[in-house]
Protein backbone atom coordinates (compact mmCIF):
# COMPACT_ATOMS: atom_id res chain seq x y z
CA UNK A 1 0.00 0.00 0.00
CA UNK A 2 3.00 2.24 0.42
CA UNK A 3 3.97 2.99 -3.13
CA UNK A 4 4.10 1.82 -6.70
CA UNK A 5 7.41 -0.02 -6.51
CA UNK A 6 10.39 -0.58 -4.41
CA UNK A 7 10.44 -0.56 -0.64
CA UNK A 8 8.26 1.31 1.83
CA UNK A 9 7.23 4.92 1.62
CA UNK A 10 7.61 7.25 -1.30
CA UNK A 11 10.34 8.44 -3.63
CA UNK A 12 9.98 12.03 -2.44
CA UNK A 13 7.76 14.25 -0.27
CA UNK A 14 5.90 15.40 -3.39
CA UNK A 15 5.11 11.73 -4.21
CA UNK A 16 3.91 11.22 -0.62
CA UNK A 17 1.49 14.15 -0.95
CA UNK A 18 -0.16 12.29 -3.87
CA UNK A 19 -0.66 9.04 -1.91
CA UNK A 20 -4.19 7.60 -1.58
CA UNK A 21 -6.30 8.99 1.26
CA UNK A 22 -5.86 7.27 4.64
CA UNK A 23 -8.65 4.87 5.62
CA UNK A 24 -7.35 3.71 8.98
CA UNK A 25 -5.71 5.42 11.87
CA UNK A 26 -3.82 3.81 14.76
CA UNK A 27 -4.05 5.73 18.01
CA UNK A 28 -2.64 5.09 21.48
CA UNK A 29 -5.20 5.01 24.29
CA UNK A 30 -4.19 4.75 27.94
CA UNK A 31 -5.67 3.64 31.23
CA UNK A 32 -2.45 4.22 33.18
CA UNK A 33 -3.17 6.80 35.88
CA UNK A 34 -6.93 6.77 35.31
CA UNK A 35 -7.89 4.38 38.11
CA UNK A 36 -9.17 1.80 35.62
CA UNK A 37 -7.13 -1.36 36.05
CA UNK A 38 -6.90 -2.29 32.37
CA UNK A 39 -3.98 -2.37 29.94
CA UNK A 40 -3.26 0.54 27.62
CA UNK A 41 -4.18 -0.27 24.03
CA UNK A 42 -3.75 0.56 20.37
CA UNK A 43 -7.07 1.70 18.91
CA UNK A 44 -7.73 1.19 15.21
CA UNK A 45 -10.02 3.93 13.93
CA UNK A 46 -12.04 3.90 10.73
CA UNK A 47 -11.45 7.19 8.91
CA UNK A 48 -12.97 6.17 5.58
CA UNK A 49 -16.03 8.41 5.06
CA UNK A 50 -17.54 5.76 2.74
CA UNK A 51 -17.50 3.18 5.55
CA UNK A 52 -20.44 2.48 7.83
CA UNK A 53 -17.98 2.49 10.74
CA UNK A 54 -16.61 5.95 9.93
CA UNK A 55 -15.43 7.88 13.01
CA UNK A 56 -15.45 4.78 15.23
CA UNK A 57 -12.91 2.59 17.02
CA UNK A 58 -13.11 -0.73 15.15
CA UNK A 59 -10.42 -2.68 17.03
CA UNK A 60 -8.58 -2.51 20.34
CA UNK A 61 -5.26 -4.29 20.83
CA UNK A 62 -4.58 -4.48 24.56
CA UNK A 63 -1.00 -4.66 25.77
CA UNK A 64 -0.08 -7.75 27.85
CA UNK A 65 0.13 -5.89 31.20
CA UNK A 66 -1.07 -2.72 32.91
CA UNK A 67 0.79 0.50 33.67
CA UNK A 68 2.86 0.94 30.48
CA UNK A 69 1.78 4.51 29.66
CA UNK A 70 1.98 4.13 25.91
CA UNK A 71 2.88 7.52 24.47
CA UNK A 72 4.65 7.98 21.14
CA UNK A 73 5.34 5.33 18.50
CA UNK A 74 7.08 4.86 15.18
CA UNK A 75 7.36 2.63 12.13
CA UNK A 76 9.94 -0.10 11.54
CA UNK A 77 10.53 1.40 8.11
CA UNK A 78 9.71 4.61 6.28
CA UNK A 79 10.71 6.41 3.09
CA UNK A 80 14.33 6.29 4.28
CA UNK A 81 14.46 2.74 2.88
CA UNK A 82 12.24 3.30 -0.15
CA UNK A 83 15.01 1.85 -2.31
CA UNK A 84 15.15 -1.42 -0.37
CA UNK A 85 12.51 -3.72 -1.82
CA UNK A 86 13.08 -6.29 0.93
CA UNK A 87 11.71 -3.89 3.53
CA UNK A 88 8.04 -3.21 4.27
CA UNK A 89 6.30 -0.79 6.58
CA UNK A 90 4.71 -3.53 8.59
CA UNK A 91 5.41 -2.96 12.27
CA UNK A 92 4.60 -0.16 14.68
CA UNK A 93 7.01 0.13 17.59
CA UNK A 94 5.13 1.30 20.65
CA UNK A 95 7.14 2.06 23.79
CA UNK A 96 5.73 2.17 27.33
CA UNK A 97 7.24 5.21 29.04
CA UNK A 98 6.75 3.79 32.55
CA UNK A 99 7.25 0.06 31.94
CA UNK A 100 10.19 0.49 29.52
CA UNK A 101 8.76 -2.27 27.29
CA UNK A 102 8.75 -1.79 23.51
CA UNK A 103 5.77 -3.45 21.82
CA UNK A 104 6.26 -4.42 18.19
CA UNK A 105 2.83 -4.52 16.58
CA UNK A 106 2.08 -6.15 13.22
CA UNK A 107 -0.27 -3.82 11.33
CA UNK A 108 0.10 -5.44 7.91
CA UNK A 109 -1.19 -9.00 8.30
CA UNK A 110 -4.60 -7.58 9.10
CA UNK A 111 -4.57 -3.78 9.04
CA UNK A 112 -8.06 -3.69 10.58
CA UNK A 113 -6.97 -5.82 13.55
CA UNK A 114 -3.28 -5.35 14.42
CA UNK A 115 -1.61 -8.02 16.53
CA UNK A 116 1.33 -8.17 18.92
CA UNK A 117 4.41 -9.50 17.11
CA UNK A 118 7.10 -9.17 19.79
CA UNK A 119 7.90 -7.49 23.09
CA UNK A 120 11.35 -6.02 23.63
CA UNK A 121 11.51 -6.52 27.39
CA UNK A 122 11.95 -3.32 29.38
CA UNK A 123 14.05 -5.01 32.07
CA UNK A 124 16.38 -6.38 29.41
CA UNK A 125 16.75 -2.91 27.86
CA UNK A 126 17.71 -1.59 31.30
CA UNK A 127 20.22 -4.33 32.02
CA UNK A 128 21.80 -4.31 28.54
CA UNK A 129 21.89 -0.57 27.85
CA UNK A 130 21.19 1.26 31.15
CA UNK A 131 18.26 3.13 29.56
CA UNK A 132 14.69 3.90 30.70
CA UNK A 133 11.86 6.22 29.72
CA UNK A 134 11.55 5.59 25.95
CA UNK A 135 10.12 8.31 23.75
CA UNK A 136 10.74 8.94 20.03
CA UNK A 137 11.07 6.07 17.53
CA UNK A 138 12.76 6.68 14.17
CA UNK A 139 13.93 4.17 11.64
CA UNK A 140 17.16 4.85 9.81
CA UNK A 141 17.36 2.71 6.76
CA UNK A 142 16.42 -0.75 8.00
CA UNK A 143 17.45 -0.18 11.63
CA UNK A 144 15.70 1.62 14.46
CA UNK A 145 16.76 4.14 17.07
CA UNK A 146 14.68 5.18 20.06
CA UNK A 147 15.41 8.09 22.39
CA UNK A 148 15.29 7.33 26.11
CA UNK A 149 15.06 10.08 28.70
CA UNK A 150 16.81 8.39 31.58
CA UNK A 151 19.24 5.75 32.76
CA UNK A 152 17.97 2.57 34.38
CA UNK A 153 17.29 4.51 37.59
CA UNK A 154 15.36 7.27 35.80
CA UNK A 155 18.08 9.90 35.96
CA UNK A 156 19.00 12.12 32.99
CA UNK A 157 20.32 12.32 30.32
CA UNK A 158 19.44 8.84 28.99
CA UNK A 159 20.50 8.08 25.43
CA UNK A 160 19.55 6.11 22.33
CA UNK A 161 18.63 2.45 21.95
CA UNK A 162 19.66 0.77 18.70
CA UNK A 163 17.49 -2.14 17.50
CA UNK A 164 18.16 -4.13 14.35
CA UNK A 165 15.41 -4.97 11.87
CA UNK A 166 14.57 -8.15 13.79
CA UNK A 167 13.97 -5.90 16.84
CA UNK A 168 16.94 -7.31 18.73
CA UNK A 169 18.90 -5.04 21.04
CA UNK A 170 22.14 -4.01 19.34
CA UNK A 171 23.11 -1.67 22.19
CA UNK A 172 23.46 2.06 22.54
CA UNK A 173 23.29 3.93 19.23
CA UNK A 174 25.27 7.00 20.19
CA UNK A 175 29.04 7.02 20.64
CA UNK A 176 28.79 9.86 23.13
CA UNK A 177 26.15 12.02 24.84
CA UNK A 178 28.76 14.76 25.22
CA UNK A 179 27.60 17.11 27.96
CA UNK A 180 23.90 16.87 27.04
CA UNK A 181 21.90 17.20 30.29
CA UNK A 182 18.48 15.96 29.05
CA UNK A 183 16.90 14.07 26.18
CA UNK A 184 13.50 14.01 24.51
CA UNK A 185 12.71 14.22 20.80
CA UNK A 186 15.02 14.03 17.77
CA UNK A 187 14.92 14.24 14.00
CA UNK A 188 17.68 13.73 11.48
CA UNK A 189 18.45 15.15 8.02
CA UNK A 190 21.03 12.85 6.40
CA UNK A 191 22.09 15.09 3.51
CA UNK A 192 23.35 17.59 6.08
CA UNK A 193 24.79 14.79 8.25
CA UNK A 194 22.83 16.27 11.15
CA UNK A 195 20.54 15.20 13.93
CA UNK A 196 18.88 17.67 16.30
CA UNK A 197 17.72 16.61 19.76
CA UNK A 198 15.65 18.45 22.37
CA UNK A 199 15.25 18.35 26.16
CA UNK A 200 12.32 17.52 28.46
CA UNK A 201 13.61 16.29 31.83
CA UNK A 202 14.69 13.15 33.68
CA UNK A 203 11.94 10.52 34.02
CA UNK A 204 12.14 10.92 37.80
CA UNK A 205 11.35 14.61 37.32
CA UNK A 206 8.49 14.58 34.77
CA UNK A 207 6.84 11.22 35.42
CA UNK A 208 5.35 12.08 38.83
CA UNK A 209 3.91 15.34 37.46
CA UNK A 210 4.96 18.94 36.91
CA UNK A 211 6.42 21.01 39.76
CA UNK A 212 6.90 24.49 38.27
CA UNK A 213 9.63 25.25 40.80
CA UNK A 214 11.79 22.53 39.26
CA UNK A 215 12.16 24.64 36.12
CA UNK A 216 14.00 27.25 38.19
CA UNK A 217 16.09 24.50 39.74
CA UNK A 218 17.23 23.57 36.21
CA UNK A 219 15.47 20.20 36.32
CA UNK A 220 13.88 20.91 32.91
CA UNK A 221 15.58 21.54 29.58
CA UNK A 222 16.25 24.74 27.65
CA UNK A 223 18.66 23.68 24.89
CA UNK A 224 18.79 22.09 21.44
CA UNK A 225 21.67 19.85 20.44
CA UNK A 226 23.26 19.50 17.00
CA UNK A 227 24.75 16.06 16.32
CA UNK A 228 27.25 14.75 13.80
CA UNK A 229 24.88 12.05 12.60
CA UNK A 230 27.51 9.74 11.11
CA UNK A 231 29.85 10.03 14.08
CA UNK A 232 26.84 9.64 16.42
CA UNK A 233 27.94 12.34 18.81
CA UNK A 234 26.77 15.86 19.72
CA UNK A 235 28.94 18.66 18.38
CA UNK A 236 27.15 21.86 19.29
CA UNK A 237 24.57 23.18 21.78
CA UNK A 238 22.10 25.97 21.17
CA UNK A 239 21.28 27.52 24.56
CA UNK A 240 17.76 28.91 24.19
CA UNK A 241 17.42 30.33 27.71
CA UNK A 242 14.06 31.82 28.73
CA UNK A 243 12.91 31.74 25.09
CA UNK A 244 13.21 27.97 25.01
CA UNK A 245 11.95 26.59 28.29
CA UNK A 246 11.15 22.88 27.88
CA UNK A 247 11.90 22.49 24.15
CA UNK A 248 9.92 19.41 23.14
CA UNK A 249 9.11 18.37 19.58
CA UNK A 250 11.71 18.93 16.90
CA UNK A 251 11.09 18.55 13.15
CA UNK A 252 13.07 19.24 10.02
CA UNK A 253 11.42 20.18 6.74
CA UNK A 254 10.60 17.06 4.72
CA UNK A 255 12.64 18.26 1.72
CA UNK A 256 15.91 16.35 2.31
CA UNK A 257 17.89 19.28 0.88
CA UNK A 258 16.53 21.71 3.47
CA UNK A 259 18.45 22.51 6.65
CA UNK A 260 15.48 24.36 8.19
CA UNK A 261 13.78 22.90 11.23
CA UNK A 262 11.53 23.89 14.11
CA UNK A 263 11.11 23.18 17.78
CA UNK A 264 8.23 24.04 20.08
CA UNK A 265 9.33 25.29 23.51
CA UNK A 266 6.38 24.09 25.59
CA UNK A 267 6.56 26.31 28.67
CA UNK A 268 7.78 29.43 26.86
CA UNK A 269 5.14 28.71 24.17
CA UNK A 270 7.58 29.79 21.45
CA UNK A 271 8.55 28.28 18.14
CA UNK A 272 12.31 28.11 17.65
CA UNK A 273 13.49 28.03 14.02
CA UNK A 274 16.97 26.64 13.32
CA UNK A 275 18.92 26.36 10.08
CA UNK A 276 22.41 26.09 8.64
CA UNK A 277 23.71 29.42 7.33
CA UNK A 278 25.61 29.81 4.04
CA UNK A 279 28.94 29.58 5.87
CA UNK A 280 27.87 26.27 7.43
CA UNK A 281 27.06 27.60 10.90
CA UNK A 282 23.93 26.49 12.75
CA UNK A 283 21.73 29.43 13.71
CA UNK A 284 18.48 29.79 15.63
CA UNK A 285 15.81 32.41 16.19
CA UNK A 286 12.43 32.68 17.88
CA UNK A 287 9.79 33.06 15.17
CA UNK A 288 6.50 32.60 17.07
CA UNK A 289 5.78 33.81 20.62
CA UNK A 290 2.36 32.94 22.07
CA UNK A 291 1.37 35.38 24.82
CA UNK A 292 0.29 34.00 28.18
CA UNK A 293 -3.43 34.55 28.76
CA UNK A 294 -5.10 35.86 31.93
CA UNK A 295 -7.53 33.61 33.78
CA UNK A 296 -9.75 34.67 36.70
CA UNK A 297 -8.66 31.76 38.90
CA UNK A 298 -4.93 31.93 38.15
CA UNK A 299 -2.50 34.18 40.02
CA UNK A 300 -0.37 34.44 36.86
CA UNK A 301 -1.40 34.32 33.18
CA UNK A 302 -1.67 30.84 31.65
CA UNK A 303 1.18 29.76 29.35
CA UNK A 304 0.14 28.10 26.11
CA UNK A 305 2.10 24.88 26.68
CA UNK A 306 3.11 24.18 23.09
CA UNK A 307 3.64 20.47 23.51
CA UNK A 308 3.85 19.44 19.84
CA UNK A 309 4.41 20.78 16.35
CA UNK A 310 4.11 19.37 12.86
CA UNK A 311 5.29 20.36 9.37
CA UNK A 312 3.01 19.49 6.43
CA UNK A 313 4.47 17.07 3.87
CA UNK A 314 4.84 19.89 1.31
CA UNK A 315 6.71 22.01 3.90
CA UNK A 316 4.24 24.86 3.37
CA UNK A 317 2.52 24.87 6.76
CA UNK A 318 3.62 24.59 10.38
CA UNK A 319 1.03 23.49 12.93
CA UNK A 320 1.28 24.15 16.66
CA UNK A 321 -0.95 23.56 19.69
CA UNK A 322 -1.48 25.43 22.94
CA UNK A 323 -2.62 22.66 25.26
CA UNK A 324 -3.64 24.89 28.17
CA UNK A 325 -5.16 27.67 26.05
CA UNK A 326 -7.09 25.25 23.84
CA UNK A 327 -6.16 26.35 20.31
CA UNK A 328 -4.46 24.83 17.28
CA UNK A 329 -2.77 27.17 14.82
CA UNK A 330 -1.62 26.93 11.23
CA UNK A 331 1.23 29.12 9.94
CA UNK A 332 2.41 29.50 6.36
CA UNK A 333 6.19 28.96 6.52
CA UNK A 334 7.05 29.56 2.87
CA UNK A 335 9.49 32.03 4.40
CA UNK A 336 10.56 30.14 7.54
CA UNK A 337 11.98 33.32 9.09
CA UNK A 338 8.60 35.02 8.87
CA UNK A 339 5.68 32.65 9.56
CA UNK A 340 2.21 33.97 8.76
CA UNK A 341 -0.77 32.89 10.87
CA UNK A 342 -3.29 31.45 8.41
CA UNK A 343 -5.64 29.34 10.55
CA UNK A 344 -6.81 28.73 14.11
CA UNK A 345 -9.43 26.58 15.85
CA UNK A 346 -10.45 26.12 19.49
CA UNK A 347 -11.21 22.82 21.23
CA UNK A 348 -11.32 22.46 25.02
CA UNK A 349 -8.61 24.25 26.96
CA UNK A 350 -8.70 26.30 30.15
CA UNK A 351 -9.79 29.59 28.56
CA UNK A 352 -13.31 28.28 28.02
CA UNK A 353 -13.52 29.24 24.33
CA UNK A 354 -14.81 25.86 23.08
CA UNK A 355 -15.85 23.52 25.89
CA UNK A 356 -17.87 21.39 23.43
CA UNK A 357 -16.97 20.19 19.95
CA UNK A 358 -19.64 18.49 17.83
CA UNK A 359 -21.71 17.89 20.97
CA UNK A 360 -18.93 16.25 22.98
CA UNK A 361 -17.42 17.93 26.04
CA UNK A 362 -13.69 18.25 25.52
CA UNK A 363 -11.61 17.47 28.61
CA UNK A 364 -8.03 18.57 28.04
CA UNK A 365 -6.87 20.66 25.11
CA UNK A 366 -5.38 20.00 21.67
CA UNK A 367 -2.25 18.00 22.34
CA UNK A 368 -1.13 15.44 19.73
CA UNK A 369 -1.99 15.57 16.05
CA UNK A 370 -1.31 13.81 12.83
CA UNK A 371 -1.79 15.34 9.39
CA UNK A 372 -2.81 13.43 6.28
CA UNK A 373 -0.13 13.18 3.60
CA UNK A 374 -2.10 15.53 1.33
CA UNK A 375 -2.25 18.03 4.19
CA UNK A 376 -6.05 18.31 4.21
CA UNK A 377 -7.11 16.38 7.32
CA UNK A 378 -5.66 16.72 10.78
CA UNK A 379 -6.63 14.35 13.63
CA UNK A 380 -6.16 15.93 17.06
CA UNK A 381 -6.26 14.27 20.51
CA UNK A 382 -6.39 15.83 23.97
CA UNK A 383 -4.26 13.97 26.56
CA UNK A 384 -0.64 14.94 27.25
CA UNK A 385 0.69 12.57 29.92
CA UNK A 386 -1.34 10.87 32.63
CA UNK A 387 0.10 12.69 35.62
CA UNK A 388 0.14 16.08 33.87
CA UNK A 389 -3.45 15.55 32.68
CA UNK A 390 -4.42 14.86 36.29
CA UNK A 391 -2.91 18.17 37.39
CA UNK A 392 -4.34 20.50 34.77
CA UNK A 393 -7.47 18.71 33.60
CA UNK A 394 -8.60 16.44 36.48
CA UNK A 395 -12.00 15.96 34.80
CA UNK A 396 -10.32 13.92 32.04
CA UNK A 397 -10.27 11.00 34.50
CA UNK A 398 -14.04 10.59 34.25
CA UNK A 399 -14.62 12.17 30.84
CA UNK A 400 -11.77 10.58 28.88
CA UNK A 401 -10.00 11.95 25.82
CA UNK A 402 -11.49 13.17 22.54
CA UNK A 403 -10.35 12.97 18.92
CA UNK A 404 -11.36 15.80 16.61
CA UNK A 405 -10.75 16.15 12.87
CA UNK A 406 -9.79 19.48 11.36
CA UNK A 407 -10.20 20.31 7.68
CA UNK A 408 -7.14 22.24 6.55
CA UNK A 409 -7.22 24.50 3.50
CA UNK A 410 -3.92 23.79 1.75
CA UNK A 411 -4.41 26.34 -1.01
CA UNK A 412 -5.42 29.49 0.83
CA UNK A 413 -4.68 28.51 4.42
CA UNK A 414 -7.31 28.04 7.11
CA UNK A 415 -8.57 25.45 9.58
CA UNK A 416 -12.13 24.32 10.31
CA UNK A 417 -13.43 21.63 12.66
CA UNK A 418 -15.06 18.86 10.63
CA UNK A 419 -18.70 18.50 11.71
CA UNK A 420 -19.05 14.81 10.77
CA UNK A 421 -16.14 13.40 12.78
CA UNK A 422 -15.81 13.07 16.54
CA UNK A 423 -14.52 10.26 18.70
CA UNK A 424 -15.35 10.30 22.40
CA UNK A 425 -12.90 8.07 24.30
CA UNK A 426 -15.03 8.70 27.38
CA UNK A 427 -17.41 6.07 25.94
CA UNK A 428 -14.88 3.25 25.55
CA UNK A 429 -16.13 -0.22 26.64
CA UNK A 430 -13.77 -0.47 29.64
CA UNK A 431 -14.41 3.10 30.71
CA UNK A 432 -12.94 6.51 29.87
CA UNK A 433 -9.48 6.22 28.30
CA UNK A 434 -7.16 8.92 27.00
CA UNK A 435 -6.06 9.07 23.38
CA UNK A 436 -2.63 10.27 22.37
CA UNK A 437 -0.44 9.83 19.28
CA UNK A 438 -1.76 8.62 15.89
CA UNK A 439 -0.21 6.98 12.82
CA UNK A 440 -1.49 6.03 9.35
CA UNK A 441 -0.59 2.68 7.78
CA UNK A 442 0.77 4.41 4.67
CA UNK A 443 3.15 6.71 6.49
CA UNK A 444 2.58 10.13 7.93
CA UNK A 445 3.94 13.62 8.34
CA UNK A 446 5.87 12.86 11.54
CA UNK A 447 7.69 9.68 10.49
CA UNK A 448 9.03 9.78 6.97
CA UNK A 449 12.57 10.99 6.31
CA UNK A 450 14.39 10.91 2.95
CA UNK A 451 18.05 9.99 2.58
CA UNK B 1 4.65 -9.72 60.17
CA UNK B 2 2.72 -6.47 59.92
CA UNK B 3 -0.99 -6.00 59.36
CA UNK B 4 -1.92 -3.80 56.40
CA UNK B 5 -5.49 -2.49 56.46
CA UNK B 6 -6.95 -1.10 53.24
CA UNK B 7 -9.51 1.39 54.52
CA UNK B 8 -11.21 2.08 51.18
CA UNK B 9 -11.56 -1.63 50.39
CA UNK B 10 -13.89 -2.40 53.32
CA UNK B 11 -10.95 -2.39 55.74
CA UNK B 12 -9.59 -5.60 54.22
CA UNK B 13 -6.54 -6.80 56.16
CA UNK B 14 -3.40 -8.33 54.67
CA UNK B 15 -0.37 -9.65 56.51
CA UNK B 16 3.04 -8.77 55.06
CA UNK B 17 6.52 -9.98 55.95
CA UNK B 18 8.36 -6.80 54.98
CA UNK B 19 10.86 -8.72 52.85
CA UNK B 20 9.50 -7.25 49.62
CA UNK B 21 7.96 -3.86 48.77
CA UNK B 22 4.29 -3.47 49.66
CA UNK B 23 3.18 -3.45 46.01
CA UNK B 24 4.47 -6.93 45.32
CA UNK B 25 3.43 -8.32 48.72
CA UNK B 26 -0.12 -7.02 48.39
CA UNK B 27 -0.50 -7.91 44.71
CA UNK B 28 0.69 -11.47 45.39
CA UNK B 29 -2.17 -11.72 47.90
CA UNK B 30 -4.69 -10.67 45.27
CA UNK B 31 -5.06 -6.92 45.88
CA UNK B 32 -5.47 -5.13 42.53
CA UNK B 33 -3.16 -2.08 42.59
CA UNK B 34 -2.06 0.37 39.90
CA UNK B 35 1.65 0.52 39.12
CA UNK B 36 4.08 1.70 36.45
CA UNK B 37 7.87 1.91 36.68
CA UNK B 38 8.30 -0.37 39.74
CA UNK B 39 11.40 1.48 40.94
CA UNK B 40 9.88 4.40 42.86
CA UNK B 41 10.11 7.01 40.11
CA UNK B 42 6.73 7.44 38.47
CA UNK B 43 4.01 7.92 41.17
CA UNK B 44 1.42 5.63 39.50
CA UNK B 45 1.28 3.33 42.57
CA UNK B 46 1.00 6.11 45.18
CA UNK B 47 -1.30 5.33 48.14
CA UNK B 48 -2.23 7.42 51.17
CA UNK B 49 -0.96 6.27 54.57
CA UNK B 50 -3.54 6.95 57.27
CA UNK B 51 -1.79 5.19 60.17
CA UNK B 52 1.56 3.51 60.62
CA UNK B 53 5.11 3.89 59.42
CA UNK B 54 6.90 2.84 56.23
CA UNK B 55 10.44 2.91 54.88
CA UNK B 56 10.32 4.47 51.42
CA UNK B 57 13.81 5.97 51.30
CA UNK B 58 14.42 4.81 47.73
CA UNK B 59 11.41 6.61 46.23
CA UNK B 60 12.30 9.61 44.04
CA UNK B 61 8.83 10.62 42.79
CA UNK B 62 7.27 12.48 45.71
CA UNK B 63 7.87 16.04 46.74
CA UNK B 64 7.88 16.92 50.44
CA UNK B 65 4.32 18.24 50.35
CA UNK B 66 3.09 14.91 49.00
CA UNK B 67 5.06 13.06 51.67
CA UNK B 68 3.63 15.35 54.35
CA UNK B 69 0.16 14.57 52.99
CA UNK B 70 0.83 10.90 53.68
CA UNK B 71 1.64 9.59 50.20
CA UNK B 72 3.65 6.42 49.90
CA UNK B 73 5.17 4.85 46.78
CA UNK B 74 4.08 1.25 47.24
CA UNK B 75 6.47 -0.26 44.67
CA UNK B 76 9.47 0.53 46.89
CA UNK B 77 7.97 1.09 50.37
CA UNK B 78 8.15 -1.54 53.12
CA UNK B 79 5.99 -1.52 56.23
CA UNK B 80 7.83 -0.86 59.50
CA UNK B 81 4.67 -1.17 61.60
CA UNK B 82 1.03 -2.11 61.10
CA UNK B 83 -0.34 0.36 58.55
CA UNK B 84 -3.68 1.61 57.24
CA UNK B 85 -3.90 2.89 53.64
CA UNK B 86 -6.34 4.32 51.17
CA UNK B 87 -5.36 3.00 47.73
CA UNK B 88 -5.95 3.77 44.07
CA UNK B 89 -6.89 7.06 42.44
CA UNK B 90 -9.60 7.65 45.07
CA UNK B 91 -6.71 8.35 47.45
CA UNK B 92 -5.06 10.83 45.06
CA UNK B 93 -7.11 13.91 46.07
CA UNK B 94 -4.00 15.74 47.31
CA UNK B 95 -1.46 14.02 45.07
CA UNK B 96 -2.05 16.19 42.01
CA UNK B 97 -2.29 19.95 42.10
CA UNK B 98 -2.18 22.71 39.52
CA UNK B 99 1.40 23.96 39.93
CA UNK B 100 0.57 27.51 38.83
CA UNK B 101 -2.45 28.02 41.11
CA UNK B 102 -0.94 26.26 44.10
CA UNK B 103 2.87 26.57 44.06
CA UNK B 104 5.22 24.76 46.44
CA UNK B 105 7.15 26.46 49.22
CA UNK B 106 10.92 25.90 49.07
CA UNK B 107 10.75 23.29 51.83
CA UNK B 108 7.99 21.41 49.97
CA UNK B 109 10.09 20.54 46.90
CA UNK B 110 11.56 17.10 46.29
CA UNK B 111 14.10 16.26 48.97
CA UNK B 112 17.12 16.65 46.68
CA UNK B 113 16.34 20.32 46.00
CA UNK B 114 14.20 21.33 49.00
CA UNK B 115 15.41 24.20 51.14
CA UNK B 116 14.58 23.27 54.70
CA UNK B 117 12.87 25.90 56.84
CA UNK B 118 15.50 25.62 59.60
CA UNK B 119 18.23 26.64 57.18
CA UNK B 120 16.47 29.85 56.14
Boltz contact constraints between the chains, C-beta under 6 A:
constraints:
  - contact:
      token1: [A, 33]
      token2: [B, 44]
      max_distance: 6.0
  - contact:
      token1: [A, 35]
      token2: [B, 88]
      max_distance: 6.0
  - contact:
      token1: [A, 35]
      token2: [B, 89]
      max_distance: 6.0
  - contact:
      token1: [A, 37]
      token2: [B, 32]
      max_distance: 6.0
  - contact:
      token1: [A, 67]
      token2: [B, 35]
      max_distance: 6.0
  - contact:
      token1: [A, 67]
      token2: [B, 36]
      max_distance: 6.0
  - contact:
      token1: [A, 67]
      token2: [B, 44]
      max_distance: 6.0
  - contact:
      token1: [A, 98]
      token2: [B, 36]
      max_distance: 6.0
  - contact:
      token1: [A, 98]
      token2: [B, 37]
      max_distance: 6.0
  - contact:
      token1: [A, 98]
      token2: [B, 42]
      max_distance: 6.0
  - contact:
      token1: [A, 154]
      token2: [B, 41]
      max_distance: 6.0
  - contact:
      token1: [A, 203]
      token2: [B, 41]
      max_distance: 6.0
  - contact:
      token1: [A, 204]
      token2: [B, 41]
      max_distance: 6.0
  - contact:
      token1: [A, 204]
      token2: [B, 60]
      max_distance: 6.0
  - contact:
      token1: [A, 207]
      token2: [B, 41]
      max_distance: 6.0
  - contact:
      token1: [A, 207]
      token2: [B, 42]
      max_distance: 6.0
  - contact:
      token1: [A, 208]
      token2: [B, 43]
      max_distance: 6.0
  - contact:
      token1: [A, 208]
      token2: [B, 61]
      max_distance: 6.0
  - contact:
      token1: [A, 210]
      token2: [B, 99]
      max_distance: 6.0
  - contact:
      token1: [A, 211]
      token2: [B, 63]
      max_distance: 6.0
  - contact:
      token1: [A, 211]
      token2: [B, 99]
      max_distance: 6.0
  - contact:
      token1: [A, 212]
      token2: [B, 99]
      max_distance: 6.0
  - contact:
      token1: [A, 213]
      token2: [B, 104]
      max_distance: 6.0
  - contact:
      token1: [A, 213]
      token2: [B, 109]
      max_distance: 6.0
  - contact:
      token1: [A, 217]
      token2: [B, 113]
      max_distance: 6.0
  - contact:
      token1: [A, 298]
      token2: [B, 100]
      max_distance: 6.0
  - contact:
      token1: [A, 298]
      token2: [B, 101]
      max_distance: 6.0
  - contact:
      token1: [A, 390]
      token2: [B, 96]
      max_distance: 6.0
  - contact:
      token1: [A, 391]
      token2: [B, 96]
      max_distance: 6.0
  - contact:
      token1: [A, 391]
      token2: [B, 98]
      max_distance: 6.0
